[in-house]
């Protein structure tokens, strides 16, 4: 794979790259509508493929928050067109890495020493490259280590990247008024946290210690003394990425075992710790030869305040969902309904979210749930497609819900998709035995 000797870091350089990508996408649309005039039966499949490739090619060299957004979008398999999911999923663990000379230079800048003076051995070529950093293999004192190094300029470019994409996001999600700023602040805050590797080490150690009793779940050991704000040293964990495992696994029992570990891991964090690993994509999990689940990245941890936690999970209870008074009360508490809503908006969003939550909370309605159920995921996909075509929704104020929804919903979308890939059948209450 081609390596990078330089990453655009200034606002002008990054904006120029995005504008260039925009022109390519515009050209794709012109070509599509030209062909459509000749062949009315032409579908958007080829257009989606061309756009996905051009957008990904534009973002992969920028890295940072721009590429992170693509990674986040790839998790929404039931909403995004297939072409985008397939191309953007490469952002999870397969993007052009930094060249060996740039790695060495960056290492010196962050730690004050070159890698060969810190470790007994250090592989100059990365073994894994993603949106914010890349991983190298090293050894020290007989231990195999993974060394993650952050791309130069990532943290400094987050605010400017978001400023560039903000106008498009406002239009896409129909956000109105100053109140929408809190959503962008939430994303910016979490992305900045992900660039603080000292915080990631702290979070990784704390959560791995808290989850020690959950079976079939493993974590790497972290080495703060060999790390910095922009580098992390941890144990090298042998295994294949979850997506690689699911591509060949035919043993339902192994899928159930891993799915149960994944479900218990997430529910224990959510209900026991009131914070959660909010980046559940296949690149953050390995499967070892003993079929243990290994969690390897703790950069994105979302704390869940009680004011959000209680009404959010109360809405997973059918008796509350189907009680109009209680349902309305929780909708206001979660800021889905607003005091300045018109009667028409109240009626519309009440009906919309009643249908959405009745479907999306199904895994919580019984003691077991089969995530291999294609009907469940097809219903989610159909609902997502219906919403994208809803002309009435486009006319409504899109400022709906607490800012906490952004990462909590992302967590559950990602978790559901991983469990579906595993074809897992889980005991949804099993996690409770691990909570004191």
Secondary structure, DSSP 8 states (H G I E B T S, - for coil): ---BS----SHHHHHHHHHHHHHHHHHHHHHHHHHHHH-TT--SHHHHHHHHHHHHHHHHTT-HHHHHHHHHHHT-TTTS-HHHHHHHGGGGTBS--B-HHHHHHHHHHHHSS-HHHHSSEE-SS-SEE-SSEEEEEEEETTEEEEEEEE-TTHHHHHHHHHHHHHHHHHHHTT--SGGGHHHHHHHHHHHHHHT-HHHHHHHHHHHHHHTTTSTTEEE--B-GGG--SSEEEEE----EEHHHHHHH---HHHHHHHHHHHHHHHHHIIIIISEEE----GGGEEE-TT--EEE---S-EEE--HHHHHHHHHTTSHHHHT-HHHHHHHHHHTTSS-TT--HHHHHHHHHHHHHHHHHHTGGGSSSEEETT-HHHHHHHHHHHHHHHT-HHHHHS----S-TTHHHHHHHHHHHHHHHHHHT-EEETTGGGGG--
